[in-house]
Amino acid sequence: MRRGCALLFGLAPLCAAACGSSIDLGDRRGADAAAGDESRLDESGGPTDDAGDAGRGDASTSGTCGRGTTRSRCQVFVTDARTEADFGGLAGADARCAAAASGAGLKGAFKAYLSDGTIAAWSRFHAEGPWQNVGSQELIFTTAAELKVDGPHPLDRNERGEVLGIPGHWTGVREQGFGGAACNGFTSLSRSLSGSFGSNAPSRWLFQADVTCDSPVGFHLLCLED
């Protein structure tokens, strides 16, 4: 949908990409990774306790992530590779996140922060957090409750910890992580359908705009360890 470009607040390159141009949405250093858990929409809030002084732990060690478990911090990254809208729904997105993590030598289970249009993206995760960007000690989400809200920290690291240029990522959600436009569950390249995406702009990682599903540029996937 071209109308989404009006929301991009000066992000000209991203706006042009959303409208179907061939402008690159960021560094594309790696090859596209080969392609779930589909929990139903849950209106309840996630854990809201304060993370306090979370230990840094070893982000490369296998085991469950989050407070009170094997490692004190979870990881988050944006896939280096982009994909068009027909990537096989939630299961296909999760497979791409897992493949990207494995290819970069990351341990742990990773899933896509994504809605198929019928569920809340945050309801797919069970870890309590906190989450940090791969290759950085900066906390992105302190608790699971923060997966529902936009925040000030950029989500701009790929699976190798490298900073991406302008990493727009499919989310399928609008505000608070609830279902938005999702290209028929992210199985369609139809020009008559649209998909929601987020960016690394402040307070825009959940929803930046909608784009028609036939966009040839594609977007990255946002992957969180669970």
C-alpha positions in Angstrom: 0.0 0.0 0.0 1.6 3.2 -1.1 -0.2 5.2 1.6 2.1 3.8 4.2 5.0 5.8 2.8 3.4 8.9 4.4 4.3 7.5 7.8 8.0 7.2 7.2 9.0 10.5 8.8 11.9 11.3 6.5 13.2 7.7 6.0 13.4 8.3 2.3 15.4 5.1 1.4 13.0 2.9 3.3 10.0 4.7 1.9 11.2 4.2 -1.6 11.7 0.5 -0.9 8.3 0.1 0.6 6.8 1.6 -2.6 8.5 -1.1 -4.7 11.7 0.5 -5.9 15.0 -1.5 -6.0 16.7 0.6 -3.4 18.7 -1.6 -0.9 17.2 -1.7 2.6 20.5 -2.3 4.2 23.7 -4.3 4.0 23.1 -7.7 2.5 26.3 -9.5 3.5 25.1 -13.1 3.6 23.2 -15.4 1.3 19.5 -16.0 2.0 19.1 -18.6 4.7 17.0 -21.7 3.8 13.6 -21.9 5.0 6.5 -23.1 14.5 5.1 -22.5 17.2 1.7 -20.8 16.6 0.2 -19.8 19.9 -3.3 -18.3 19.7 -4.0 -14.6 20.5 -3.6 -14.1 24.2 -5.0 -10.9 25.7 -3.1 -11.3 29.0 0.0 -9.3 29.6 3.5 -10.9 29.8 5.7 -10.9 32.9 6.1 -7.4 34.3 8.6 -7.9 37.0 11.7 -5.7 36.9 14.8 -7.4 35.5 17.0 -5.6 38.0 20.7 -6.3 37.6 20.5 -9.1 35.1 23.8 -11.0 34.9 25.6 -10.8 31.6 26.1 -14.6 31.2 27.6 -16.2 28.2 25.4 -15.5 25.2 27.1 -18.3 23.2 26.4 -21.1 25.7 23.6 -23.5 24.9 20.6 -23.7 27.2 17.4 -21.9 28.1 17.7 -18.1 28.2 16.2 -15.7 30.6 16.2 -15.0 34.3 16.4 -18.0 36.6 17.6 -20.3 33.8 20.9 -21.5 32.3 21.8 -18.1 30.9 20.7 -14.7 32.2 20.2 -13.0 28.8 18.5 -13.9 25.6 19.5 -12.6 22.2 17.8 -10.8 19.3 18.9 -10.2 15.7 17.6 -9.1 12.4 18.3 -11.6 9.6 21.0 -10.4 7.2 19.0 -11.8 4.3 15.8 -10.3 3.1 12.8 -12.3 1.9 9.7 -11.6 -0.1 6.3 -12.0 1.5 5.6 -15.6 0.6 8.1 -17.2 3.0 5.7 -19.9 4.4 4.0 -18.2 7.3 5.1 -18.4 10.9 6.7 -21.8 10.5 8.7 -20.7 7.5 9.9 -17.5 9.3 10.9 -19.6 12.3 12.9 -21.9 10.1 14.7 -19.0 8.5 15.5 -17.5 12.0 16.8 -20.9 13.1 18.9 -21.4 10.0 20.4 -17.9 10.3 21.3 -18.4 13.9 22.8 -21.8 13.2 24.8 -20.5 10.3 26.3 -17.8 12.6 27.1 -20.3 15.3 24.5 -19.0 17.8 23.2 -21.5 20.3 19.6 -21.6 21.6 16.1 -21.6 19.9 15.1 -18.6 17.8 11.7 -17.6 16.5 10.5 -14.8 14.4 8.7 -11.9 16.0 5.8 -12.1 13.6 2.0 -12.2 13.4 0.1 -14.1 10.7 -2.7 -11.5 11.1 -4.6 -13.5 13.6 -2.3 -13.7 16.7 -0.3 -11.2 18.7 3.4 -11.6 17.8 4.5 -11.4 21.5 2.2 -14.3 22.5 4.5 -16.7 20.7 7.3 -16.2 23.2 7.7 -17.8 26.6 11.1 -16.6 27.8 11.1 -13.9 30.4 14.0 -12.0 28.9 15.9 -9.8 29.1 17.0 -9.7 25.4 20.1 -8.0 24.0 21.3 -7.5 20.4 23.7 -10.1 19.2 27.2 -8.7 19.5 26.1 -6.0 22.0 25.6 -5.8 25.8 22.9 -3.2 25.4 19.5 -4.5 26.7 16.8 -4.1 24.1 13.9 -5.6 26.0 14.1 -5.9 29.8 11.1 -8.1 30.3 8.6 -10.0 28.1 6.1 -7.2 28.7 8.2 -4.9 26.6 7.7 -7.1 23.5 4.3 -5.3 23.3 5.6 -1.7 23.1 7.9 0.3 20.9 11.2 1.4 22.4 14.1 3.7 21.9 16.8 1.1 21.1 17.7 0.2 17.5 17.2 -3.4 16.3 19.9 -3.2 13.8 22.3 -6.1 14.3 22.3 -9.2 12.1 23.0 -12.8 13.3 26.8 -12.1 13.2 26.5 -9.0 15.3 27.1 -6.7 12.4 25.2 -3.4 12.1 22.8 -3.3 9.2 22.1 -0.1 7.3 18.3 0.4 7.2 16.9 -3.0 8.3 13.1 -2.9 7.7 11.7 -6.2 8.9 8.3 -8.0 8.4 6.2 -8.0 11.6 2.6 -8.4 10.5 1.5 -6.2 13.4 0.6 -2.7 14.3 0.6 -1.1 17.7 1.2 -3.3 20.7 2.1 -6.4 18.7 -1.5 -7.3 17.6 -2.2 -8.6 14.1 -1.9 -6.1 11.3 -1.6 -6.8 7.5 0.1 -10.1 6.8 0.0 -11.0 3.1 -2.5 -13.9 3.8 -0.4 -15.3 6.6 2.8 -14.4 4.6 2.1 -16.9 1.9 1.1 -14.5 -0.9 2.8 -12.1 -3.4 -0.5 -10.5 -4.4 -0.5 -6.9 -5.3 -4.0 -6.6 -3.9 -2.8 -7.6 -0.4 -0.5 -5.8 2.0 1.9 -6.6 4.8 3.0 -4.6 7.9 6.7 -4.0 8.6 8.8 -2.2 11.3 12.1 -0.4 11.2 14.9 0.5 13.5 13.7 4.1 13.8 12.9 5.2 17.4 9.5 3.8 18.5 8.9 2.2 15.1 10.2 -1.4 15.4 6.7 -2.8 15.8 5.0 -0.9 12.9 6.4 1.5 10.4 4.0 1.1 7.5 2.2 -1.3 5.2 3.6 -2.4 1.8 1.9 -4.4 -1.0 2.8 -8.0 -0.9 4.3 -8.0 -4.4 7.2 -5.8 -3.3 10.3 -7.3 -5.0 12.7 -5.7 -2.5 11.5 -7.8 0.5 12.3 -7.3 4.1 14.4 -8.9 6.8 13.0 -11.0 9.7 13.3 -10.1 13.4 14.4 -13.1 15.4 14.3 -13.5 19.2 15.7 -16.3 21.3 13.0 -18.1 23.3 
